């Protein structure tokens, strides 16, 4: 069972690293933390808790998946009571007893953040799980004086100062509260199985359980990056958005935080980036408006930002053509509305650095259906190269 858990955790970590290597953008969500709490040995029952502390460093490869390394210690306690240690009528000869046995451990965790699977973006509370291999280091502490007689009633257990590394696996759950997007307090519970650091003195010497509860202070370098910020940064990393433009998009979202449109914006940005990477960007694009409206949504701005960066370096002029739905409103109102829509797109493209010399606006007023015989789709602005 222990070997299966170890193999599973290593495979999970390797899979996440492999997936990360295939992405154009790697998030900057590197974090460090320090914490303290208690640890107790479990072998037929929990023993007296002892002091436990840890430090960690890790990285969220995506807002959902991450990896980290955790160094912990320094003490474990094994109670001298029936079922926990060999006694054999005085056969045990470990002068320092079982109190405050020094040890250190290194845990490699593959992490999954459940909150960020279901939340629109970075959640205020983090509920996460982790699993991975572990190795602890300590003295051998105790061994059978004669291993050939280890099952005998009167076998003697003697002290040993030999250094020993023991391998196993740990898993656990955590609950964190994001005080800011960079600082988090988290309480964690971790349970592991390794050979006992007490050596042969423990009747569970081959596989002894340990439980830890810690309170950790965790700091993310530069703050956590949500799904929307990563999508914008992916466009920047691929060379289709300037870093300033990507930062502006992420900052604008962070300030307004419109949860309803966030997933839509993220999907649109990612979709456009994929098109850019595959060299499938069309020669023209369209923006659609609500009835009697000439206001760009966040979704529109995300699409236009990508399109603006694409046409800046193109040696061509583009027509920004506004339209309205012929079946809604008067001819005069539709003409005005189509002009306002074209101007809204024109002004946004200028703000993104597209030279005015590359753009020309035109307004067609109310028109018959442009797409799929659907009047709603005539409330649009179409940008296309000028013939």
C-alpha positions in Angstrom: 0.0 0.0 0.0 2.8 2.3 0.9 4.7 1.7 -2.3 1.5 2.3 -4.3 1.0 5.6 -2.6 4.6 6.6 -3.3 4.4 5.6 -7.0 1.1 7.5 -7.4 2.5 10.7 -5.8 5.6 10.6 -8.0 3.5 10.0 -11.1 1.2 12.9 -10.2 4.1 15.3 -9.7 5.8 14.2 -12.9 2.6 14.6 -14.8 2.1 18.2 -13.7 5.7 19.1 -14.6 5.2 17.5 -18.0 1.9 19.5 -18.6 3.6 22.7 -17.5 6.4 22.2 -20.0 3.9 22.3 -22.8 2.4 25.6 -21.9 3.6 28.9 -23.4 3.1 30.7 -20.1 4.4 29.7 -16.7 2.7 31.5 -13.8 4.8 33.3 -11.2 2.9 31.9 -8.3 6.0 30.9 -6.3 5.3 30.8 -2.5 7.3 30.3 0.7 5.9 29.6 4.2 6.7 28.8 7.8 4.6 27.2 10.4 4.4 25.3 13.6 2.2 22.8 15.5 2.3 19.4 17.0 3.1 15.9 15.8 2.1 12.5 17.3 3.1 9.0 16.6 0.3 6.6 15.8 0.9 2.9 16.5 -2.3 1.4 17.9 -3.2 4.8 19.2 -1.9 8.3 19.3 1.1 9.0 21.6 1.9 12.2 23.5 2.1 15.1 21.0 5.4 16.9 20.6 6.7 20.1 19.0 6.7 20.2 15.2 7.7 23.0 12.8 8.1 23.3 9.1 9.3 25.6 6.3 8.1 25.2 2.7 8.7 26.5 -0.8 6.5 25.7 -3.8 4.8 26.9 -6.9 1.3 26.8 -8.3 1.7 25.8 -11.9 -1.9 26.7 -12.5 -4.3 28.2 -10.0 -5.4 24.6 -9.4 -2.3 22.4 -9.5 1.0 23.0 -7.7 4.1 21.3 -6.2 6.1 22.1 -3.1 8.8 20.9 -0.8 8.4 20.9 3.0 11.1 20.5 5.6 9.8 19.5 9.1 10.8 18.4 12.5 12.3 18.3 15.1 10.8 15.9 17.7 8.7 12.7 18.1 7.6 10.9 21.2 6.9 7.2 21.7 5.1 6.5 24.9 6.4 3.5 26.9 3.2 1.6 27.2 1.8 -1.7 26.2 1.8 -2.2 22.4 4.1 0.7 21.7 7.5 -0.5 22.7 9.5 -3.6 23.5 10.0 -4.2 27.2 10.6 -7.8 27.7 11.0 -7.7 31.4 13.9 -5.2 31.4 15.4 -6.3 28.1 15.0 -2.8 26.7 18.2 -0.9 27.2 17.7 2.6 25.8 19.0 5.0 28.5 17.5 8.2 27.0 14.1 6.6 26.7 11.5 7.6 24.1 11.1 11.3 24.8 12.0 14.1 22.3 13.7 12.0 19.7 15.3 14.3 17.2 14.4 13.9 13.5 14.1 15.9 10.3 11.9 15.1 7.3 11.6 16.2 3.7 8.2 16.0 2.0 7.6 16.5 -1.7 3.9 17.3 -2.3 1.7 17.4 -5.4 -1.1 19.8 -4.6 -4.6 20.4 -5.9 -6.7 23.4 -4.9 -10.4 22.5 -4.9 -11.5 26.1 -4.3 -10.0 27.3 -7.6 -11.6 24.4 -9.5 -15.1 25.7 -8.7 -14.5 29.4 -8.0 -14.7 31.9 -10.9 -11.2 33.1 -10.0 -9.0 33.1 -6.9 -11.1 32.2 -3.9 -11.0 33.9 -0.5 -10.7 30.5 1.1 -8.5 27.7 -0.2 -9.4 24.1 0.4 -6.6 21.9 -0.9 -5.2 18.4 -0.7 -1.6 17.1 -1.1 0.1 13.8 -1.5 3.7 12.8 -2.0 6.8 10.9 -1.0 8.7 11.6 2.2 12.0 10.8 3.7 13.1 11.4 7.3 16.5 11.4 8.9 17.5 10.5 12.4 19.6 8.1 14.4 18.7 4.5 14.3 17.9 4.9 18.0 17.4 1.3 18.8 18.0 -2.2 17.3 17.7 -5.8 18.3 20.9 -7.0 20.0 20.4 -10.3 18.0 18.2 -10.0 15.0 18.0 -13.7 14.6 16.2 -13.8 18.0 14.0 -10.8 17.4 10.8 -12.7 17.9 12.0 -14.2 21.2 10.4 -13.1 24.4 13.6 -12.0 26.0 15.3 -10.5 23.0 17.3 -7.4 24.0 16.8 -4.0 22.3 19.9 -1.8 22.5 20.7 1.8 21.7 22.2 2.7 18.3 23.6 6.1 17.2 23.9 5.1 13.6 22.4 7.5 11.0 19.4 6.3 9.1 17.1 7.6 6.3 13.6 6.2 6.1 11.3 6.5 3.1 7.5 6.6 3.0 4.5 8.7 1.9 2.3 11.4 3.4 -1.0 13.0 2.4 -3.2 15.6 3.9 -5.7 18.5 3.7 -5.4 22.2 4.2 -7.8 25.1 4.8 -6.4 28.6 4.0 -7.7 32.1 4.3 -6.2 34.7 1.8 -5.8 37.9 3.8 -4.4 39.5 0.7 -3.6 38.0 -2.7 0.0 37.6 -1.4 -0.4 36.5 2.2 -2.4 33.5 3.5 -2.9 31.7 6.8 -3.5 28.0 6.5 -4.2 25.2 8.9 -3.0 21.8 7.7 -3.4 18.2 8.7 -0.9 15.6 7.4 -0.7 11.9 8.0 2.3 9.8 7.0 3.6 6.3 7.1 7.3 5.4 7.4 9.5 3.0 9.3 9.6 4.1 12.9 12.4 6.6 13.8 12.5 4.7 17.1 13.9 1.7 15.3 13.3 -1.8 16.7 12.0 -0.3 20.0 8.7 0.3 18.3 6.5 -2.7 17.6 5.4 -0.8 14.4 9.0 -0.4 13.3 8.3 -1.4 9.7 5.4 1.0 9.2 4.5 3.6 11.8 2.0 6.3 11.4 2.5 10.0 12.2 0.0 12.8 12.3 0.8 16.5 12.2 -1.4 19.6 12.6 0.2 22.9 11.8 -0.7 26.6 11.3 1.3 28.1 8.4 1.9 31.6 7.2 2.4 31.5 3.5 3.6 34.4 1.2 3.3 34.3 -2.5 6.0 36.2 -4.4 4.3 39.0 -6.3 0.8 37.8 -5.3 -1.3 35.0 -6.7 -2.3 35.0 -10.3 -5.9 34.1 -11.1 -7.3 32.4 -14.2 -8.0 35.7 -15.9 -4.5 37.1 -15.2 -2.9 33.9 -16.5 -4.9 34.0 -19.7 -3.8 37.6 -20.4 -0.2 36.8 -19.5 -0.3 33.8 -21.9 -1.1 36.2 -24.7 1.8 38.4 -23.6 4.2 35.4 -23.4 3.2 34.2 -26.8 4.1 37.7 -28.2 0.6 38.8 -29.2 0.0 41.2 -26.4 2.5 43.7 -24.9 3.3 43.0 -21.2 1.7 46.4 -20.4 -1.5 45.5 -22.2 -1.7 42.2 -20.4 -1.1 43.8 -17.1 -3.7 46.4 -17.8 -6.3 43.7 -18.6 -5.5 41.8 -15.4 -5.5 45.0 -13.4 -8.8 46.2 -14.8 -10.4 42.9 -14.0 -8.9 42.9 -10.5 -10.4 46.3 -9.8 -13.9 45.7 -11.2 -14.1 41.9 -10.5 -17.2 41.3 -12.5 -17.7 37.6 -11.7 -20.4 37.0 -14.2 -18.3 37.8 -17.2 -14.9 36.5 -15.9 -15.1 33.0 -17.3 -16.3 34.3 -20.6 -13.4 36.8 -20.9 -10.9 34.1 -19.9 -12.3 31.7 -22.5 -12.3 34.4 -25.2 -8.7 35.4 -24.5 -7.5 31.8 -24.5 -9.4 31.1 -27.7 -7.9 34.1 -29.5 -4.4 33.2 -28.2 -4.8 29.6 -29.6 -5.8 31.1 -33.0 -2.8 33.3 -33.0 -0.4 30.5 -32.1 -1.9 28.4 -34.9 -1.7 31.4 -37.4 -5.5 31.2 -38.0 -6.5 34.8 -37.1 -9.0 35.9 -39.7 -8.6 39.0 -41.8 -11.6 40.6 -40.2 -13.4 40.4 -36.8 -16.7 41.5 -35.4 -18.0 43.0 -32.2 -21.7 42.6 -31.2 -23.8 45.0 -29.1 -27.0 44.8 -27.1 -30.1 46.4 -28.4 -29.9 50.3 -28.5 -26.4 50.1 -27.0 -23.0 51.3 -28.2 -20.9 50.3 -25.2 -18.0 47.8 -25.3 -18.1 45.0 -22.8 -15.0 43.4 -21.1 -15.4 40.5 -23.6 -15.3 42.9 -26.5 -12.2 44.7 -25.1 -10.4 41.4 -24.7 -11.0 40.5 -28.3 -10.2 44.0 -29.6 -7.0 44.2 -27.6 -5.7 41.0 -29.3 -6.8 42.2 -32.7 -5.2 45.7 -32.1 -1.9 44.1 -31.3 -2.1 42.0 -34.5 -2.8 44.9 -36.9 -0.4 47.4 -35.5 2.5 46.1 -37.5 0.5 45.4 -40.7 1.1 47.6 -43.7 -2.6 48.0 -44.5 -5.6 50.2 -43.6 -8.7 48.9 -41.9 -12.4 49.8 -42.2 -14.4 50.0 -38.9 -18.0 49.6 -40.1 -21.0 50.2 -37.8 -24.4 48.6 -38.3 -27.8 48.5 -36.6 -30.8 46.3 -36.7 -33.2 47.6 -39.4 -36.3 46.1 -37.7 -35.7 48.0 -34.5 -35.9 51.8 -34.2 -36.2 54.6 -36.8 -33.9 55.1 -39.7 -32.5 58.2 -38.1 -31.9 56.5 -34.7 -30.2 53.5 -36.4 -27.9 55.7 -38.4 -26.8 57.5 -35.2 -26.5 54.2 -33.4 -24.3 52.7 -36.1 -22.0 55.8 -36.0 -21.7 55.5 -32.2 -20.8 51.9 -32.3 -18.2 52.4 -35.0 -16.7 55.3 -33.0 -16.6 53.2 -29.8 -14.5 50.6 -31.5 -12.4 53.2 -33.3 -11.6 55.0 -30.1 -10.7 51.8 -28.3 -8.3 50.7 -31.1 -6.6 54.2 -30.9 -6.2 53.8 -27.2 -4.4 50.5 -27.8 -1.9 52.1 -30.0 -3.3 51.5 -33.5 -2.4 54.6 -35.6 -5.3 56.7 -36.7 -3.9 56.6 -40.3 -4.6 52.9 -40.4 -8.3 53.3 -39.5 -11.4 54.5 -41.3 -14.9 54.5 -39.9 -18.1 54.1 -41.8 -21.7 53.8 -40.6 -24.4 52.0 -42.6 -27.4 52.6 -40.3 -30.1 50.0 -40.1 -29.6 47.0 -42.4 -31.1 43.6 -43.2 -29.8 40.6 -41.4 -26.0 40.2 -41.9 -25.6 36.7 -40.5 -27.8 33.6 -40.5 -31.0 35.7 -41.2 -30.8 36.9 -37.6 -31.6 40.6 -37.0 -29.9 40.5 -33.6 -26.5 39.9 -35.3 -26.8 43.1 -37.3 -26.1 45.1 -34.1 -22.4 45.0 -34.8 -19.2 46.6 -35.9 -17.1 44.7 -38.4 -13.4 45.5 -38.8 -11.8 44.4 -42.1 -8.9 45.3 -44.3 -9.6 48.1 -46.8 -9.7 46.9 -50.4 
